[in-house]
Amino acid sequence: MKQVSVRKKLALYTPLALSLGLLVWLIYPNLGEIVRTIRDSNPRWLLFSFGFSVSSYVFMGLALWEVLRILGIRLPFLETAGIAFVSTTVNYVVSSAGISGFATRAHLLGKRKVPYGASVTSSVVITVLIYLALALIVVEGAVLQFLQTPDFNRSMAEALLGVAAVLGFAFALTLMFFHHELRAAWARKLFLAVNRLIFFFSKREIPRENFEKFERQLDEGIRTIHGRKFELPKVVGYVFCDWVSNIMILYFAFKAIGVSLGATTLIAGFAFGMLMTIIPILPGGLGAMEAAMTAAFSGMGVPVAQALTASLLFRLFYYLLPSFASVFIYWALHASEPPPGSVHHRHGRAVGP
């Protein structure tokens, strides 16, 4: 038991220690310039940057709420947005290739009597759309960078590898979503992985004998999505608005420190930084994203200290402050959990657990 506890702590703290080490390596040589840059920053643009962080999480909540609605599950929007908020920020602390977010979302929705199959279906649908949108942004960033500096250099090769990785992951999820045999083969692995992380957070898990029920729920949810696929454009719109809000967080972070970026430079640098957030071992790409953004923007003429400061402000507004706020939102969600004997509403009817 003690050995398992040590492994859990190592799995949680080692990636965080590695990320903090990268940040220290980046910040320490530029600390004086960073402090001066922040001291001279414009609070009004910082407020705009923070505002787009809020809008990003609102669009995340809208995407989850809409997918659940398509699946016939009606939950209050504020609760759904809170669940999307908390499950997203968990991924920034627990590096698990996105499984921690899946598990947290399944746990919080399960407390509201939403079937685990529906929770996983909604997570898969949203994840597919997020990575497809990210792939488009990265492709656009690579094209814009190539148009700006048409030499096939190291950064271009890294961008193409990143595009391939993002597209490959999105394609694998899409294939699993549509291919029944492949989905059946991976369903048990996904079930067990989510179950382990649910136990990690709540000390409870889904009974193993419920796997067949989970698989039926997953198939039913996917068939529902297939049958109502013409309702997905609204979800796609919310996902793209989320990404636009992300880009605007960075734009106004630069604006606050006196740097006005053109669309080409902004999107290329943002795309290059976002590639680093998909590194599974680092929570939210902490350290790697800042290094990538700093290298990309400094390569396009932005002073190193200002590029690093803007990337740190982006990290503050989009990752750190929301992660802190998610603790209180989790408490509020826990306090608002329905009693064990209650029901949730599906297709306008009361359905028991």
BELNORNOR-V415869 format. One record per residue. N is the residue number from 1. RES is the residue in one small letter. PHI is phi as a letter, one per 40 degrees, with the letter a starting at -180 (none if undefined). Layout:
n=<N/N>
res=<RES/RES>
phi=<PHI/PHI>
This chain:
n=<1/2/3/4/5/6/7/8/9/10/11/12/13/14/15/16/17/18/19/20/21/22/23/24/25/26/27/28/29/30/31/32/33/34/35/36/37/38/39/40/41/42/43/44/45/46/47/48/49/50/51/52/53/54/55/56/57/58/59/60/61/62/63/64/65/66/67/68/69/70/71/72/73/74/75/76/77/78/79/80/81/82/83/84/85/86/87/88/89/90/91/92/93/94/95/96/97/98/99/100/101/102/103/104/105/106/107/108/109/110/111/112/113/114/115/116/117/118/119/120/121/122/123/124/125/126/127/128/129/130/131/132/133/134/135/136/137/138/139/140/141/142/143/144/145/146/147/148/149/150/151/152/153/154/155/156/157/158/159/160/161/162/163/164/165/166/167/168/169/170/171/172/173/174/175/176/177/178/179/180/181/182/183/184/185/186/187/188/189/190/191/192/193/194/195/196/197/198/199/200/201/202/203/204/205/206/207/208/209/210/211/212/213/214/215/216/217/218/219/220/221/222/223/224/225/226/227/228/229/230/231/232/233/234/235/236/237/238/239/240/241/242/243/244/245/246/247/248/249/250/251/252/253/254/255/256/257/258/259/260/261/262/263/264/265/266/267/268/269/270/271/272/273/274/275/276/277/278/279/280/281/282/283/284/285/286/287/288/289/290/291/292/293/294/295/296/297/298/299/300/301/302/303/304/305/306/307/308/309/310/311/312/313/314/315/316/317/318/319/320/321/322/323/324/325/326/327/328/329/330/331/332/333/334/335/336/337/338/339/340/341/342/343/344/345/346/347/348/349/350/351/352/353>
res=<m/k/q/v/s/v/r/k/k/l/a/l/y/t/p/l/a/l/s/l/g/l/l/v/w/l/i/y/p/n/l/g/e/i/v/r/t/i/r/d/s/n/p/r/w/l/l/f/s/f/g/f/s/v/s/s/y/v/f/m/g/l/a/l/w/e/v/l/r/i/l/g/i/r/l/p/f/l/e/t/a/g/i/a/f/v/s/t/t/v/n/y/v/v/s/s/a/g/i/s/g/f/a/t/r/a/h/l/l/g/k/r/k/v/p/y/g/a/s/v/t/s/s/v/v/i/t/v/l/i/y/l/a/l/a/l/i/v/v/e/g/a/v/l/q/f/l/q/t/p/d/f/n/r/s/m/a/e/a/l/l/g/v/a/a/v/l/g/f/a/f/a/l/t/l/m/f/f/h/h/e/l/r/a/a/w/a/r/k/l/f/l/a/v/n/r/l/i/f/f/f/s/k/r/e/i/p/r/e/n/f/e/k/f/e/r/q/l/d/e/g/i/r/t/i/h/g/r/k/f/e/l/p/k/v/v/g/y/v/f/c/d/w/v/s/n/i/m/i/l/y/f/a/f/k/a/i/g/v/s/l/g/a/t/t/l/i/a/g/f/a/f/g/m/l/m/t/i/i/p/i/l/p/g/g/l/g/a/m/e/a/a/m/t/a/a/f/s/g/m/g/v/p/v/a/q/a/l/t/a/s/l/l/f/r/l/f/y/y/l/l/p/s/f/a/s/v/f/i/y/w/a/l/h/a/s/e/p/p/p/g/s/v/h/h/r/h/g/r/a/v/g/p>
phi=<none/c/c/c/c/c/c/c/c/c/c/c/c/c/c/c/c/c/c/c/c/c/c/c/c/c/c/d/c/b/d/c/c/c/c/c/c/c/c/c/c/c/c/c/c/c/c/c/c/c/c/c/c/c/c/c/c/c/c/d/c/c/c/c/c/c/c/c/c/c/c/g/b/b/b/d/c/c/c/c/c/c/c/c/c/c/c/c/c/d/c/c/b/b/c/a/f/g/c/c/c/d/c/c/c/c/c/c/c/c/c/b/g/c/d/c/c/c/c/c/d/c/c/c/d/c/c/d/c/c/c/c/c/c/c/c/c/c/c/c/c/c/c/c/c/c/c/c/b/c/c/c/b/c/c/c/c/c/c/c/c/c/d/c/c/c/c/c/c/c/c/c/c/c/c/c/c/c/c/c/c/c/c/c/c/c/c/c/c/c/d/c/c/c/c/c/c/c/c/d/c/b/g/b/a/c/d/d/c/c/d/c/c/d/c/c/c/c/c/c/c/c/c/c/c/d/c/b/c/c/c/c/d/c/c/d/c/c/c/c/c/c/c/c/c/d/c/c/d/c/d/c/c/c/d/c/b/g/b/b/b/c/c/c/c/c/c/c/c/c/c/c/c/c/d/c/c/c/c/c/c/b/c/g/g/d/g/c/c/c/c/c/c/c/c/c/c/c/c/b/h/c/d/d/c/c/c/c/c/c/c/c/c/c/c/c/c/c/b/c/c/c/c/c/c/c/c/c/c/c/c/c/c/c/c/c/c/c/c/d/c/c/b/b/b/b/f/g/b/c/b/c/c>
